[in-house]
Amino acid sequence: MKHTKTVFALILMSMVLFLSACGDGDNETGAAGSEGGETYEFKISYVTQTAHNWHAFAEKFKEELDEKSNGRMQLDLYPAAQLGPEADMVQQMNSGSLDFALLTVPYLSTRIPALDAWNMPFLFEDLEAGIEASKTEPAQEMLGLLEEQGLKGMGYLHTGTHSLLMKDEAINTLEDVDGKKLRFTGGASVLGFWEDIGSSPIAMGLPEVYNALQTGVIDGVSIDTNALLSEKYHEITENYVLSKHMVFGGIVAASLQNYENMPAEDREIIDEAMAESLEWGKEQLLINDVEDLKEVEQLVNVTELDNRDAFVEEAQKVHEEYSEKNELIKEFIDTVKEK
């Protein structure tokens, strides 16, 4: 009898310990949550600083995920390339150790040639035209190509309109470009254009630019006003030339394997949070594109190109060259020009 009671007591104690352990829960991705679903601790990374538009978007996405999942989905932010350059981010998303990243189109175009369509010089009249172009069928088809890289293209989020920030002398004409060492993020089409008209274009990551400008390794940089301010380039430059040669493209990408391994209802929450955050981000981008320029005008000399039409005419040659190389690029350029 005593033996039976002892066994019963041990069984009862084991059940209590088991139930207690089940009730503890944890915050790791895939753990059971208190609301009956899984809990997630996602990561998102990007190369820009905390004062940049992309960081504001990431904060909005974090807020939307938290709200729509009733706290089951948390998002940790890693700005300023804290997890490494963009190549490392892609590798981490392929391995599943990183969930989301904001990636520049110039970098992605080195992996997906069709995305070089976004790097075409003097293709867009303004930022709004670039945002509208992201809704077109060719642009959406380009997003689908990210799956070949183990990524899911969630949507476009540009950084702004790129113009030329010069350390010393301003550029006013095609002749002024000759011999100038100008930094670009990359992209074969835009680098080829500036080389063809006489400059020495240099592909360089954002974290390297400040020192390169300061030491004279480069004479100028292709940059939007928001990045100009957030990276504090105004401290070491004199002239911002409103060439408006490019709407700088960005894509929000997710780890394809992580996304596909989630339950359908959780993917739906992510999709809704992303859609609302992207819409908010684009609205803020348009506002900041105007407001940031006003601030820049107080910090450096702001000028216009004397004959922008001459630059646009030269750019047409690049548009034609790349249209012949890639059918999707041709479709994109033709669609943009028809609008």
C-alpha positions as CSV (number, residue, x, y, z in Angstrom):
1,M,0.0,0.0,0.0
2,K,2.8,2.3,0.9
3,H,4.5,1.5,-2.4
4,T,1.3,2.4,-4.3
5,K,1.0,5.8,-2.5
6,T,4.6,6.6,-3.3
7,V,4.2,5.8,-7.0
8,F,1.0,7.9,-7.1
9,A,2.8,10.8,-5.4
10,L,5.7,10.7,-7.9
11,I,3.3,10.7,-10.8
12,L,1.4,13.6,-9.4
13,M,4.6,15.6,-8.8
14,S,5.8,14.8,-12.4
15,M,2.5,16.2,-13.8
16,V,2.8,19.4,-11.8
17,L,6.3,20.0,-12.9
18,F,5.3,19.3,-16.6
19,L,2.4,21.7,-16.5
20,S,4.6,24.3,-14.8
21,A,7.2,24.0,-17.5
22,C,4.6,24.3,-20.2
23,G,3.3,27.5,-18.7
24,D,6.7,29.2,-18.6
25,G,6.8,29.9,-22.4
26,D,9.6,31.9,-24.1
27,N,10.2,34.6,-26.7
28,E,12.2,32.5,-29.2
29,T,10.9,32.3,-32.8
30,G,8.5,29.4,-33.1
31,A,7.6,29.1,-29.4
32,A,4.1,28.8,-28.2
33,G,2.6,32.1,-27.3
34,S,0.1,33.1,-24.6
35,E,-2.5,34.0,-27.3
36,G,-2.6,30.5,-28.8
37,G,-0.1,31.2,-31.6
38,E,3.6,31.2,-32.0
39,T,5.8,34.0,-30.9
40,Y,8.6,35.5,-33.0
41,E,11.6,37.7,-32.5
42,F,12.4,39.0,-35.9
43,K,15.5,40.9,-37.1
44,I,15.7,43.6,-39.7
45,S,18.9,45.2,-41.0
46,Y,19.8,48.1,-43.3
47,V,22.9,50.3,-44.1
48,T,21.4,53.7,-43.2
49,Q,21.6,55.6,-39.9
50,T,18.8,56.0,-37.4
51,A,18.0,59.5,-38.7
52,H,17.2,58.1,-42.1
53,N,13.8,57.4,-43.7
54,W,14.5,53.7,-43.7
55,H,14.9,53.6,-40.0
56,A,11.6,55.4,-39.5
57,F,10.0,52.7,-41.8
58,A,11.5,49.9,-39.7
59,E,10.1,51.5,-36.5
60,K,6.7,51.7,-38.1
61,F,6.9,48.0,-39.3
62,K,7.9,47.0,-35.7
63,E,4.9,48.9,-34.3
64,E,2.5,47.3,-36.9
65,L,3.7,43.8,-36.3
66,D,3.4,44.2,-32.5
67,E,-0.1,45.6,-32.8
68,K,-1.5,43.2,-35.4
69,S,-0.1,40.0,-33.7
70,N,-1.2,41.0,-30.2
71,G,2.5,41.1,-29.1
72,R,3.4,37.7,-30.6
73,M,5.7,39.3,-33.2
74,Q,8.6,41.5,-32.1
75,L,11.2,43.1,-34.4
76,D,14.8,44.0,-33.5
77,L,16.3,46.8,-35.6
78,Y,19.9,46.8,-36.8
79,P,20.7,50.1,-38.6
80,A,24.0,51.4,-40.0
81,A,25.1,48.0,-41.3
82,Q,25.5,46.6,-37.8
83,L,25.1,43.0,-39.2
84,G,27.5,43.7,-42.0
85,P,27.2,45.0,-45.6
86,E,24.4,44.0,-47.9
87,A,26.1,40.9,-49.2
88,D,26.3,39.6,-45.6
89,M,22.6,40.5,-45.1
90,V,21.6,38.4,-48.1
91,Q,23.7,35.5,-46.9
92,Q,22.1,35.7,-43.4
93,M,18.6,35.7,-44.9
94,N,19.5,32.6,-46.9
95,S,20.7,30.9,-43.8
96,G,17.6,32.0,-41.9
97,S,19.5,34.0,-39.2
98,L,18.1,37.3,-40.5
99,D,14.4,37.8,-41.3
100,F,14.1,41.1,-43.1
101,A,16.4,43.7,-44.8
102,L,16.2,46.9,-46.7
103,L,18.4,46.5,-49.7
104,T,19.6,49.0,-52.2
105,V,18.6,48.3,-55.8
106,P,22.1,49.1,-57.1
107,Y,23.5,46.3,-55.0
108,L,20.7,43.9,-55.9
109,S,21.3,44.7,-59.6
110,T,24.7,43.0,-59.3
111,R,22.8,39.8,-58.6
112,I,19.7,40.4,-60.7
113,P,20.6,42.3,-64.0
114,A,17.0,43.3,-64.7
115,L,17.0,45.5,-61.6
116,D,19.5,47.7,-63.3
117,A,16.5,49.3,-64.9
118,W,16.1,51.3,-61.7
119,N,19.6,52.7,-62.0
120,M,19.0,54.3,-65.4
121,P,20.3,57.9,-65.3
122,F,17.7,60.7,-65.9
123,L,14.8,58.3,-66.3
124,F,12.4,59.9,-63.8
125,E,11.3,63.5,-63.6
126,D,10.9,63.4,-59.8
127,L,10.4,61.1,-56.8
128,E,6.7,60.8,-57.3
129,A,7.3,59.4,-60.8
130,G,9.7,56.8,-59.3
131,I,7.1,55.7,-56.7
132,E,4.4,55.4,-59.4
133,A,6.8,53.3,-61.5
134,S,7.1,50.8,-58.6
135,K,3.5,49.9,-59.1
136,T,3.9,48.9,-62.8
137,E,3.8,45.3,-64.0
138,P,7.5,45.2,-65.0
139,A,8.5,46.5,-61.5
140,Q,6.4,43.8,-59.8
141,E,7.9,41.1,-62.1
142,M,11.3,42.3,-60.9
143,L,10.3,41.7,-57.3
144,G,9.5,38.1,-58.1
145,L,13.0,37.6,-59.4
146,L,14.3,37.9,-55.8
147,E,13.1,34.4,-55.1
148,E,16.0,33.1,-57.2
149,Q,18.3,34.6,-54.5
150,G,16.4,33.0,-51.6
151,L,14.6,36.2,-50.9
152,K,11.0,37.3,-50.9
153,G,10.5,40.8,-52.4
154,M,8.0,42.5,-50.1
155,G,7.9,45.9,-51.8
156,Y,9.8,48.9,-53.0
157,L,10.9,51.7,-50.6
158,H,13.1,54.4,-52.3
159,T,15.4,56.6,-50.4
160,G,14.8,59.8,-52.4
161,T,16.0,61.7,-55.5
162,H,19.7,61.5,-56.0
163,S,21.7,64.6,-57.0
164,L,25.4,65.5,-56.8
165,L,27.0,66.6,-53.6
166,M,30.4,68.1,-54.3
167,K,33.3,68.7,-51.8
168,D,34.4,71.8,-53.6
169,E,33.5,73.1,-57.1
170,A,29.9,72.7,-58.3
171,I,29.1,70.9,-61.6
172,N,27.0,73.1,-63.9
173,T,27.6,71.6,-67.4
174,L,28.7,68.4,-69.1
175,E,32.2,69.8,-69.4
176,D,32.4,70.3,-65.6
177,V,32.1,66.5,-65.1
178,D,35.4,65.8,-66.9
179,G,37.9,64.0,-64.6
180,K,35.7,64.3,-61.4
181,K,35.8,61.3,-59.1
182,L,32.2,60.7,-58.2
183,R,30.9,58.0,-55.9
184,F,27.8,55.9,-56.7
185,T,26.4,53.0,-54.8
186,G,26.7,50.9,-57.9
187,G,24.7,49.8,-60.9
188,A,26.3,49.1,-64.3
189,S,24.1,51.5,-66.2
190,V,24.6,54.6,-64.0
191,L,28.4,53.9,-63.7
192,G,28.7,53.5,-67.4
193,F,26.8,56.8,-68.1
194,W,29.0,58.9,-65.9
195,E,32.1,57.3,-67.3
196,D,31.0,57.9,-70.8
197,I,30.5,61.7,-70.2
198,G,34.1,62.0,-68.7
199,S,34.0,61.4,-65.0
200,S,35.6,58.7,-62.9
201,P,32.7,57.0,-61.2
202,I,33.5,54.9,-58.2
203,A,31.2,52.2,-56.6
204,M,31.5,52.6,-52.8
205,G,29.4,51.5,-49.8
206,L,27.7,54.2,-47.7
207,P,29.9,53.6,-44.6
208,E,33.0,54.5,-46.5
209,V,31.8,57.8,-48.1
210,Y,32.4,60.3,-45.3
211,N,36.1,59.5,-45.0
212,A,36.5,59.3,-48.8
213,L,35.0,62.8,-49.2
214,Q,37.0,64.2,-46.3
215,T,40.4,62.9,-47.6
216,G,39.7,63.8,-51.2
217,V,39.5,60.2,-52.5
218,I,36.3,61.3,-54.2
219,D,35.3,64.8,-55.3
220,G,31.6,64.2,-55.0
221,V,28.8,61.8,-54.2
222,S,25.4,60.8,-55.7
223,I,23.1,61.2,-52.7
224,D,19.5,62.1,-51.7
225,T,18.9,64.9,-49.1
226,N,17.8,62.6,-46.4
227,A,21.0,60.5,-46.5
228,L,23.0,63.7,-46.9
229,L,21.7,65.0,-43.6
230,S,21.7,61.7,-41.7
231,E,25.3,60.9,-42.7
232,K,26.3,64.5,-41.9
233,Y,28.1,65.0,-45.3
234,H,27.2,68.7,-45.1
235,E,30.0,69.1,-42.6
236,I,32.7,68.5,-45.3
237,T,31.1,69.6,-48.6
238,E,30.2,72.9,-50.2
239,N,27.8,72.4,-53.1
240,Y,24.7,70.4,-53.8
241,V,23.8,70.3,-57.5
242,L,20.2,69.4,-58.2
243,S,21.0,67.1,-61.1
244,K,18.1,64.8,-60.1
245,H,19.7,62.1,-62.1
246,M,18.2,59.2,-60.3
247,V,15.4,58.1,-58.0
248,F,17.4,55.8,-55.8
249,G,15.7,52.4,-55.5
250,G,15.3,50.2,-52.4
251,I,13.6,46.9,-51.8
252,V,12.3,45.4,-48.5
253,A,13.2,41.7,-48.7
254,A,12.4,38.8,-46.4
255,S,14.1,35.5,-45.9
256,L,12.2,33.2,-48.2
257,Q,12.7,30.1,-46.1
258,N,11.7,31.8,-42.9
259,Y,8.6,33.3,-44.5
260,E,7.4,30.1,-46.1
261,N,8.0,28.1,-43.0
262,M,5.4,30.1,-41.0
263,P,1.7,29.3,-40.7
264,A,-0.5,31.0,-43.3
265,E,-2.2,33.1,-40.7
266,D,1.1,34.5,-39.5
267,R,2.3,35.3,-43.0
268,E,-1.0,37.2,-43.5
269,I,-0.2,39.3,-40.4
270,I,3.3,40.1,-41.8
271,D,1.8,41.0,-45.2
272,E,-0.7,43.4,-43.7
273,A,1.8,45.0,-41.4
274,M,4.3,45.4,-44.3
275,A,1.7,46.8,-46.7
276,E,0.6,49.5,-44.2
277,S,4.2,50.3,-43.3
278,L,5.3,50.7,-46.9
279,E,2.4,53.0,-47.7
280,W,3.2,55.1,-44.7
281,G,6.9,55.1,-45.6
282,K,6.2,56.3,-49.1
283,E,4.0,59.2,-47.8
284,Q,6.7,60.2,-45.4
285,L,9.3,60.0,-48.1
286,L,7.5,62.5,-50.3
287,I,7.1,64.9,-47.4
288,N,10.8,64.6,-46.3
289,D,12.0,65.0,-49.9
290,V,10.7,68.6,-49.7
291,E,11.4,69.4,-46.1
292,D,15.0,68.0,-46.2
293,L,15.9,70.1,-49.2
294,K,14.9,73.2,-47.2
295,E,17.3,72.2,-44.5
296,V,20.1,71.4,-46.9
297,E,19.7,74.9,-48.4
298,Q,20.7,76.3,-45.0
299,L,23.8,74.2,-44.8
300,V,25.4,74.1,-48.3
301,N,25.1,76.0,-51.6
302,V,22.3,74.5,-53.7
303,T,22.4,75.0,-57.5
304,E,20.9,73.7,-60.7
305,L,22.5,72.3,-63.8
306,D,22.9,75.0,-66.5
307,N,21.7,72.6,-69.2
308,R,20.0,69.5,-67.8
309,D,18.6,68.6,-71.2
310,A,22.2,67.9,-72.5
311,F,22.6,65.3,-69.7
312,V,19.1,63.8,-70.5
313,E,20.1,63.5,-74.2
314,E,23.2,61.6,-73.3
315,A,21.3,59.3,-71.0
316,Q,19.0,58.2,-73.8
317,K,21.9,56.3,-75.3
318,V,22.2,54.3,-72.1
319,H,18.5,53.6,-72.1
320,E,18.7,52.3,-75.6
321,E,21.8,50.2,-74.9
322,Y,20.3,48.4,-71.9
323,S,16.9,48.0,-73.6
324,E,18.7,45.9,-76.2
325,K,20.4,43.8,-73.5
326,N,17.4,42.9,-71.4
327,E,13.7,42.6,-72.4
328,L,12.4,43.3,-68.9
329,I,14.5,46.5,-68.7
330,K,13.1,47.5,-72.1
331,E,9.5,46.9,-70.8
332,F,10.2,49.0,-67.7
333,I,11.7,51.9,-69.5
334,D,9.0,52.0,-72.1
335,T,6.3,51.8,-69.4
336,V,7.9,54.7,-67.5
337,K,8.2,56.9,-70.6
338,E,4.6,56.3,-71.6
339,K,3.3,57.7,-68.3
